[in-house]
Amino acid sequence: MASIDKLKIMLSIMRELNDGNYPKASDYEITSEEFYNIIEACQDEGYIKNVRISYGAQKRIIWATIEDARLTVKGMEYLHDNSAAMKTYKGLKEIREWLPW
């Protein structure tokens, strides 16, 4: 994917977590580092919790896991507020069709 839409990926990740699924970087055809940064941003904004992140030198993320991650009330509200964008979302199986605008 030449240019990634991080906000759409963020919405997708949050929706998948809400549905009890745990997406990974390869589902979005992005690097692990890009995926980890999106996950970190979701947690920093208070949309998800219980993400485990390991940092290396210069606060660079080495790995992150979302197996215990859950949406917060703020995250649920964010999904609700963006429900128009989510109406066309059909899940990870069809993510590549949904990501391009």
Buried (B, 14 or more C-beta within 10 A) or exposed (E): EEEBBBEBBBBBBBBBBBEEEEBEBEBBEBEBBBBBBBBBBBBEEEBBBEBEBEEEEEEEBEEBBBEEBEBBEEBEEBBEEBEEBBEEBEBBEEBEEBBEE
